[in-house]
Amino acid sequence: MSVHYGKASTSSMSNAMLFLMLCEIGLRRKLQTFPGKMVNNLHSDEEKGIQDKESKEESILAMLGIIGTILNLVVIIFVYIYTTL
C-alpha cells in the first residue's frame, strides 16, 4: 500500500507543478500584453525626463562623431597633399 501512496503523491506533485507552470506562463503573457497599464503616472513623467536627457546626450555624441569624422578627413587631405609635393 505504501508504494501506491507514493505513486499517488508523486503524480499529484507533478500535476501541481504543471498547474503552477501553466499559471506562470499565463501571467507572463498578461504582463507582456499590457505593460502600460501597470505603470504609475509619476514614474511615467520621470521616465519621460530621463528619455529626453538621454536623447539630448545621444544627439551631442552624434554631433561629436560627425565633427571628428570631418576633422579626420581634413587631416587625411593635408597629409596627402604634403606627401605628394
Salt bridges, closest charged atoms under 4 A:
GLU24 OE2 - ARG28 NH2 2.84
